[in-house]
Amino acid sequence: MVEAPATRSAIVFWALAAVGALALCSHQIAGLLPLGSSGSFDFNRVLLFSSLLPRAAVALLAGAALGLSGALLQQVLRNPIADPSTLGISAGAQLAMTAATLFAPALMEAGRETVAFFGGSAVVVLLLSLTWKQGLEPVTVVIAGMVISLIAIALSATLILANGEYMMSLLIWGSGSLGQQDWSHARTIALVLGLCLLGAFLLRRPLEVLELGDAGARSMGANLLALRLLALVIAVTLATTVTAQVGIIGFVGLAAPTFAKLCGARRRKDILLSAPVIGAIVLWLTDGLIQLGFRGSAEIVPTGAATALLGGPLLLYLVRRIRVSHQQLAAPSPTPVRRIRHARPALVILACLTAAVAAAALLIGRGPEGWHVATGSLLNDLLPFRGPRVVAAAAAGCMLAAAGAMLQRLTGNPMAGPEVLGVSAGAGVGLTVVLVTQAAPTLSSRLAGALIGVLLVLATLLAIAGRKERHPERLLLSGIAIGAFCSAIVNAATATGDARAFQLLAWISGSTQQVTWGEACASAVIAAALLAPLPFVMRWLDILPLGSASARAVGLPVRSVHLSLLLLSSGLTAAASLLVGPLSLVGLVAPHMARLAGFSRANQVLAAILIGSVLMVGADWLCRVATFPYQLPLGLFASLIGGPYLIWLLRTRRAG
C-alpha cells in the first residue's frame, strides 16, 4: 500500500495540474472579454460560447471517457498496457469511418458513432480470437493489437492519399483535433459518458471478483464471459464515441489508470473513479498547452497527435512492470523439421525464382483490354515505368531481409525485425526532420536523415537488450514503444496538411509508383554496397545467438561486433525504408520463411535475401494489377502479407 503522505502529494499534484489547465483556459477567455451587449453581434461572444468553451468541455469529457475506457480494458484483460490505442480499437474505428466516408456516406449521415463502434468492435473480436487460446497474455495481446493498429492506420492513410487534397481535412480531424463550432460533440460525449459511468458503477462489484482469478471467480458463481463482454462493450463504446467525435486521442486511456495507480489507487473501485478524473485533467491540460504554444494556429499540431507522444515513454516505463514467463516469445525459433543437405542447388533455384518473378513483373500486366504480355515496342514503352519499380522493390526486399536476419541474431529474438522493433519508424523521424528543415531535400540528405534516426533507435534497443537478456519479449515491447513514439512524431508532422504531409503520407504507405531510374539505380548500388560485407560477418551471426559469454570465450570482440552490425543493419533499414515505408514486415517474414524452407546458418541469411526480393517484387506486381486501373502502395500491400504472418507466429510460438 502507498503511504498517506504520498497519496496526499498526488492529490496536490493533480489539483495543481487542474488549476494550471483552468488558468490556461481563463487566460484565453480573458482575451475575449469584455463581451458586447446581448443585443448586438459580438464576434468574441460567438468565439467564446461556440468554440472556446465547447472545446474545453470536449477535452474534459473525452479525457474522462478515455480514462474510464482504459481502466476497464486493463481490469478486464488483466493487462497494465491495454488501452484503446495499444489494442487498435481507435484505429479500427477510424478506418471504418474513413471507408464509410468514401464508399457509404449515407452510413456516416445516419450515425457515425455506430460506424465507429462496429469498426472498434471488429478489432476487439479479431484480437480476442487471436489471443484467447494464449490466455490473453499481455505481451501477445498488445503486440497483436499494435500490429492491427498499424495496418488499420496505414489503410486509412492510403485511402486518404488516394483521394487527393480534399481528404486532408479528414486526416487532420482523424489525428485528434479538438476544434469545435458548437456544443453538439460535447453533448454526445456527455450522454454516452453518463450512461457508461452508470454501467461501470453497476459492474464495480462483479469486476472485483476478477481479482480472485478465473478459477476463484467461477467458484463465486460469476459468469466470466458475460462480465468481460459487458465491460468490453462499455470500454469500446467510450473509445469509439470519442474517435467518432474528435478523432484518435492517443494513449490517454493508458496514462490515466497508470497515474491513478501511481497516486495510490489499488482497489478496482478507486481506479474506476480516479481514472476518468485524471484523464480529463491530462487531456484538458495538454490541449491548453497546445493552444498556448501555437496561439493563432492551434490546429497545426492536433491535440491527439500531442497526447500520442505520451505513449512511448509510458510504455517503456510499464514494460518493466509486466510479469512475463521465461517461455514467452523468448524461446528460439523452432528448428526445421527437415534441413536441406545441399543448400547450393536450393539457392540457385531461389535465384531463378527471383529472376522469374522479376521477369513476370516486367512483362505481365493489365490494361484497358485485359491481361497482356508486353513484348517488342510495348515493352519498350512500359519499361521506363515498370523497370524502376522492379529494381527498387528488389533492392528494398534484399536490404530488409538482411537487416531482419541480422537483428534476429543480434538481439536473440525471433520476433525481431526492422518494422516490429520500430527501427523503420526511426527512419521516419529522421526523414521528417530533413523535410522540415530543408526546402528541397536531395536523396542523399533524406538517406542521411533516415540513417541517423535508425541509428538512434537501434542504439537504444541494444542498450535495453544488454540489460534484459533474459527477457527478449520485453525488448520487443520496448521496440513497439519506441516505434509508437516515433510514429507519433511523424503523424504530428503529417497532420499539418501542407506539401510535406503528402510526402510523409506517401512514405508511410510505401509507394514505388514515382520511383525514377536514377533512384532505382541508386538503391541498387546502395544495396550492393551494404550487402557486400555480409560474407565476412556470417561467423559473427552464427556465434552471437549463443550469448555474450560464449562469444567472448571463442575470441569474438562483442562490442566491436555489435557496433559493426549496428551500423550495417542501420544502413540497410534506412535505405530500404525510404523506398517502401515503415510497414512492409518483409524484414520479419523473409528470415522465417528461409528457416521453414530448411536453410540454416549462413545459407539461411542468403536465402532470406532472395526470399525478401521475391516477396517485394511479387507484392509490387500484385499491387499494380490487383485493383487496376488503381494502384495500391507497395509497403501497405506487403504489410497485408506480413501482418497476418506475424499474428500467426504469435499464435503458434508455443509449438517451438
HELIX and SHEET records of a PDB file:
HELIX    1   1 ALA A    4  ALA A   30  1                                  27    
HELIX    2   2 PHE A   43  LEU A   47  1                                   5    
HELIX    3   3 LEU A   48  LEU A   52  3                                   5    
HELIX    4   4 LEU A   53  LEU A   77  1                                  25    
HELIX    5   5 ILE A   89  PHE A  103  1                                  15    
HELIX    6   6 PRO A  105  THR A  131  1                                  27    
HELIX    7   7 PRO A  138  LEU A  161  1                                  24    
HELIX    8   8 GLU A  165  MET A  167  5                                   3    
HELIX    9   9 MET A  168  GLY A  174  1                                   7    
HELIX   10  10 SER A  184  VAL A  209  1                                  26    
HELIX   11  11 LEU A  210  LEU A  212  5                                   3    
HELIX   12  12 GLY A  213  SER A  219  1                                   7    
HELIX   13  13 LEU A  224  VAL A  246  1                                  23    
HELIX   14  14 VAL A  252  LEU A  262  1                                  11    
HELIX   15  15 ARG A  268  PHE A  294  1                                  27    
HELIX   16  16 ARG A  295  ILE A  300  5                                   6    
HELIX   17  17 THR A  303  ALA A  308  1                                   6    
HELIX   18  18 GLY A  311  VAL A  319  1                                   9    
HELIX   19  19 ALA A  343  LEU A  363  1                                  21    
HELIX   20  20 GLY A  376  THR A  411  1                                  36    
HELIX   21  21 VAL A  423  THR A  437  1                                  15    
HELIX   22  22 LEU A  443  ARG A  467  1                                  25    
HELIX   23  23 PRO A  472  THR A  494  1                                  23    
HELIX   24  24 ALA A  499  SER A  509  1                                  11    
HELIX   25  25 TRP A  517  LEU A  531  1                                  15    
HELIX   26  26 LEU A  534  ILE A  543  1                                  10    
HELIX   27  27 LEU A  544  LEU A  546  5                                   3    
HELIX   28  28 SER A  548  ALA A  553  1                                   6    
HELIX   29  29 VAL A  558  VAL A  580  1                                  23    
HELIX   30  30 VAL A  586  LEU A  596  1                                  11    
HELIX   31  31 ARG A  601  VAL A  625  1                                  25    
HELIX   32  32 LEU A  634  THR A  652  1                                  19    
HELIX   33  33 ARG A  653  ALA A  655  5                                   3    
SHEET    1   A 2 ILE A 364  GLY A 367  0                                        
SHEET    2   A 2 GLY A 370  VAL A 373 -1                                        
END                                                                             
